[in-house]
Amino acid sequence: MNSNRELWMAVIVTAGVLIAIVGGGLAWLGGTPAAIAILVGATGFAGFVGLALAIATFLTRTQP
């Protein structure tokens, strides 16, 4: 992951944006008010990106 760090960051953030859109959209379609659906999407984005970057950092630091 060291040589392609920027590429992996782009992939992780893009996947996070897609998760946020799907999560917020499904919440909104399920009857949740729009403001709360936006918060649901933002929470999904932050949770996924945070976890994925933490895993990527762990994997990068444990390589010999």
C-alpha positions in Angstrom: 0.0 0.0 0.0 3.0 2.3 0.4 3.5 2.9 -3.4 -0.3 3.4 -4.1 -1.4 5.4 -1.0 -3.1 8.1 -2.9 -5.0 5.6 -5.1 -6.2 3.7 -2.1 -7.3 7.0 -0.4 -9.3 7.8 -3.5 -10.9 4.4 -3.6 -11.8 4.5 0.2 -13.3 8.0 0.0 -15.3 7.2 -3.2 -16.7 4.1 -1.5 -17.5 6.1 1.5 -19.4 8.6 -0.6 -21.4 5.8 -2.2 -22.2 4.3 1.2 -23.4 7.7 2.4 -25.6 8.3 -0.6 -27.2 4.8 -0.3 -27.6 5.0 3.5 -29.1 8.5 3.4 -31.3 7.7 0.5 -32.6 4.5 2.0 -33.3 6.3 5.3 -35.2 9.0 3.5 -37.2 6.6 1.4 -38.0 4.7 4.6 -39.8 7.8 5.9 -37.1 9.4 7.9 -37.1 13.2 7.8 -34.6 14.7 5.3 -32.4 16.2 8.0 -32.0 13.0 9.9 -31.4 11.0 6.7 -28.5 13.4 5.9 -27.1 12.7 9.3 -27.5 8.9 8.7 -25.6 9.3 5.4 -22.8 11.4 7.1 -22.5 8.8 9.9 -22.2 6.0 7.4 -19.5 8.0 5.5 -17.5 8.8 8.6 -17.8 5.3 10.0 -16.7 3.6 6.8 -13.9 6.0 5.9 -12.6 6.0 9.5 -12.5 2.2 9.8 -11.0 1.7 6.3 -8.3 4.2 6.9 -7.5 2.7 10.3 -7.2 -0.7 8.7 -5.1 0.7 5.9 -2.7 2.4 8.4 -2.5 -0.8 10.4 -1.7 -2.9 7.3 0.9 -0.4 6.2 2.7 -0.3 9.5 2.8 -4.1 10.0 4.6 -4.8 6.7 8.3 -5.7 7.1 
